[in-house]
Amino acid sequence: MSAKVVLSRPTSRPLWWGFVPYVLVSVVHVGTRFAYNDAVAGPTKLLLMPALIVAAGWGLWRFANRVVFGLLVAGLFFSWLGDGAGAFFPFAPTLPLMLFCFGIAHLCYMRLFWRYLAINSVPWWALVFGLWWIVLLVIMWPRTGALAVAVAAYGIVLGGTAALATRCHPVVLWGGVFFLASDTILAFTLFAADLAPGWFSGTVMLTYTVGQGLIVAGALITVRTRRRGQ
């Protein structure tokens, strides 16, 4: 009498499990931003992007898509440097360094959206992001002083990220829109404080965490969908 052994296939773990640390850190950070608790908000800000890298790794290692993972990690890494520019580089002017780091992060995202996550062409209404750049530049140019050119250049890559996100899954698109909203609000808090209400500080990080999280989630959804279609 022989025994038949049946090997069951391991159940794949949901992609959203990897986002649990990021969601928890985001809730704490954004909550303390709105509560003006800098003692907690400062350290938790530096945990955001590492937690999101964990989510990207959790989702992408199963699909062995090293290019998408590499570009995502690069974008998140330079975002992390931008988040902590003042803490990591106390010897350098914080704002220009922050613009530089986030500018590189956006270039990584633009490459990712254009080459690896695109599912359609850029729609005509993406021109709204060009209009956004013009309007913001009109408002900010007289207020940014020596940083006017740097802010204008950063606005181009920021708007470019949102425009190229229109080629991708709707989750990625919304991520790009929230990221754009975050930096737009930040621009007012930095250069036009007279036009920015007090709650803008918390809103900057709320839209930022949502935007970054949606970009990563949309990338995972896109890669998973393509793998299943093979």
Steps between C-alpha positions, in 0.01 A plus 500: 500500500657823390434846628444780255652830602336816365709814509285810527607820333583774751245776518632829370493774756300815417699794368346737752666320791826669408338843544405446864821656645472795262135565585571487873795737479305734269204518737725583794703754305209681338305500827790660686542754218144617547556499877821707456697237693843541340663268755322205337444639151872552436623144564198332340551698181831320450326163533249560221702418190687202654160355592379553145811330362399201710158505331660517155733213583217292643299535183764492228734221610240244396488638148877533461465837327833649591477809278169617643620423852829681441336816369243497780767457765712774342203737500415415859864524611545850360161597643633381836809716457273791415285434807807505723715753316536720807586210729727311261690801363505767773800662334308579178206733427191287558254626239725482190617154604143389556401619152798318352422170672132507415586606145700179457216301656259644243736418214499137620120500507479661157719227353293236677168640377615556143685176437379231740154579639328664204176340383375774265604825336504841664147649478440852377379616840850442642563855373337612824829425674675748273238759593557415866872572458436839337253612766725387785799670342311828469413485869836378631759669276495836685512319834779246448791741453829328418322164484261605223678307224541190718134508600395542136717204395365288781149593395571363152602156627217498753244583234670256265459220753128571529463527121676168434295337776199547269646216288482258791247314713250736669659425839833630373327801348339591829836454669653754263213743561530475878878548477441808286248631753744443785781699343261772390380543858861487620593779260240724664620415850861576404465804278150640554430444868257793497278296266537169687274418798651316796355161408705498177795348690312180575337496157842503331590169662152351466502547123867400480455168681188419299673591174815298559299203625272502197794517259653188653164322523423582137837368389437172683154468347635562151782248530269237651238551228757463223647190656158336523434585136811315381 
